[in-house]
Amino acid sequence: MYSLRRAFIRPAAVGLAGFGLALASASCAVGRSAPEPVARSLVVRNRSAFDVNVYTMSSLVAPPLRLGTVVGASTATFPLHARDLAAGGALVVRIRAIGSNRSWTSPGVAVGSGMLAILDVTSDPFGDCSSSSLYTIVTSDSVPPTR
């Protein structure tokens, strides 16, 4: 009986493994799209002692999209994609100090081509980041050369 069971189970297992491998490789090839181009960036200058999680808000009803964590007293740059922006190309960010139950949501700022968004994070000793600010600057790449 042992050899009979082994004779049926082994080919079935090999067949299922082969089918799974074929299915996985087909799913990777079908529907593959090119990476979304990055046209804008967000520079986060965390001037607080808290590490902060940074999110973008594409709308008031959509869940926040996490960009990453910025360690206290450091700077990080995140690429911004179209999915990170609200209607009309506005950027709205939410930050949450780790270890605090408080978060802050910025007002929207227009982030067009050739613009860099800067988020200056400041907090009080309890993690309240409401004194932070989000603004944009024009990068030198977007300024036409003078003659």
C-alpha positions as CSV (number, residue, x, y, z in Angstrom):
1,M,0.0,0.0,0.0
2,Y,2.8,2.4,0.8
3,S,4.3,2.1,-2.7
4,L,0.9,2.5,-4.3
5,R,0.2,5.8,-2.4
6,R,3.7,7.0,-3.3
7,A,3.2,6.2,-6.9
8,F,0.0,8.5,-7.1
9,I,1.0,11.3,-4.7
10,R,4.5,12.1,-6.2
11,P,3.3,12.7,-9.8
12,A,0.3,14.8,-8.5
13,A,2.6,17.0,-6.4
14,V,5.0,17.5,-9.2
15,G,2.1,18.4,-11.5
16,L,0.6,20.9,-9.1
17,A,4.0,22.5,-8.5
18,G,4.5,22.9,-12.3
19,F,1.1,24.4,-12.7
20,G,1.7,26.8,-9.9
21,L,5.0,27.9,-11.4
22,A,3.4,28.4,-14.8
23,L,0.6,30.4,-13.3
24,A,3.0,32.6,-11.3
25,S,5.2,33.4,-14.3
26,A,2.1,34.1,-16.5
27,S,0.7,36.5,-13.9
28,C,4.0,38.4,-13.8
29,A,4.1,38.9,-17.6
30,V,0.4,39.7,-18.2
31,G,-0.7,43.1,-17.1
32,R,2.8,44.3,-16.3
33,S,3.1,48.1,-16.6
34,A,6.1,50.4,-16.7
35,P,7.0,52.1,-13.5
36,E,5.1,55.3,-12.9
37,P,7.3,58.3,-13.7
38,V,8.4,60.6,-10.9
39,A,7.9,64.3,-11.8
40,R,8.0,65.8,-8.3
41,S,9.6,65.3,-5.0
42,L,8.9,66.0,-1.3
43,V,11.7,67.0,1.0
44,V,10.9,66.4,4.6
45,R,13.1,68.3,7.1
46,N,12.3,66.8,10.5
47,R,13.4,69.4,13.1
48,S,11.7,67.6,15.9
49,A,13.0,65.0,18.3
50,F,10.2,62.5,17.2
51,D,10.4,60.1,14.3
52,V,7.4,60.9,12.1
53,N,5.5,58.8,9.6
54,V,4.6,60.8,6.4
55,Y,1.5,60.1,4.4
56,T,-0.1,61.8,1.3
57,M,-3.8,62.4,1.1
58,S,-5.2,62.1,-2.4
59,S,-8.7,62.9,-1.1
60,L,-10.6,63.3,2.1
61,V,-12.3,60.0,1.7
62,A,-9.4,57.9,0.5
63,P,-7.1,56.3,3.0
64,P,-3.7,58.0,3.5
65,L,-0.8,56.6,1.4
66,R,2.4,56.1,3.4
67,L,5.5,57.6,2.0
68,G,7.8,56.6,4.8
69,T,9.4,57.4,8.1
70,V,11.7,60.3,8.8
71,V,13.9,60.0,11.9
72,G,14.1,62.9,14.3
73,A,16.5,65.7,13.4
74,S,17.1,64.4,9.9
75,T,16.0,65.0,6.3
76,A,14.5,62.6,3.7
77,T,13.3,63.0,0.2
78,F,10.4,61.0,-1.3
79,P,9.3,60.8,-4.9
80,L,5.8,61.9,-5.6
81,H,3.6,60.1,-8.1
82,A,0.3,61.1,-9.6
83,R,-1.5,58.8,-7.2
84,D,-0.1,60.9,-4.3
85,L,-1.7,64.1,-5.4
86,A,-5.2,65.3,-5.0
87,A,-7.3,66.7,-7.8
88,G,-5.7,69.5,-9.7
89,G,-2.2,68.4,-8.6
90,A,-2.5,69.6,-5.0
91,L,-0.4,67.9,-2.4
92,V,-1.8,67.3,1.1
93,V,0.3,65.5,3.7
94,R,-0.4,64.0,7.0
95,I,2.3,63.4,9.6
96,R,2.1,61.5,12.8
97,A,4.8,61.6,15.5
98,I,5.7,58.0,16.5
99,G,4.9,57.6,20.2
100,S,2.2,60.2,20.1
101,N,-1.5,59.9,19.5
102,R,-1.5,63.2,17.5
103,S,-1.3,63.8,13.8
104,W,-1.3,66.9,11.6
105,T,-2.8,67.3,8.1
106,S,-1.4,70.1,6.0
107,P,-3.4,72.5,3.8
108,G,-3.1,71.6,0.1
109,V,-0.3,73.2,-2.0
110,A,-0.1,73.1,-5.8
111,V,2.8,71.1,-7.0
112,G,3.4,71.6,-10.7
113,S,6.1,70.5,-13.0
114,G,9.5,71.9,-11.9
115,M,8.4,72.4,-8.3
116,L,9.8,70.9,-5.2
117,A,7.6,70.4,-2.1
118,I,9.2,71.0,1.3
119,L,7.7,69.9,4.6
120,D,9.3,71.4,7.7
121,V,8.3,69.3,10.7
122,T,8.4,70.8,14.1
123,S,6.7,69.5,17.3
124,D,6.3,70.2,20.9
125,P,7.5,67.8,23.6
126,F,4.2,65.8,23.3
127,G,4.4,65.2,19.6
128,D,2.0,67.9,18.5
129,C,3.2,68.7,14.9
130,S,0.6,71.4,14.2
131,S,3.3,74.1,13.9
132,S,4.8,72.3,10.8
133,S,4.6,73.8,7.4
134,L,4.3,72.6,3.8
135,Y,5.3,74.8,0.9
136,T,6.8,74.7,-2.6
137,I,9.7,76.2,-4.3
138,V,10.6,76.4,-8.0
139,T,13.6,74.3,-8.9
140,S,16.3,75.7,-11.1
141,D,15.6,73.1,-13.8
142,S,12.3,74.7,-14.6
143,V,13.6,78.2,-15.1
144,P,14.5,78.9,-18.7
145,P,18.1,80.0,-19.3
146,T,18.6,83.8,-19.7
147,R,20.4,85.2,-22.7
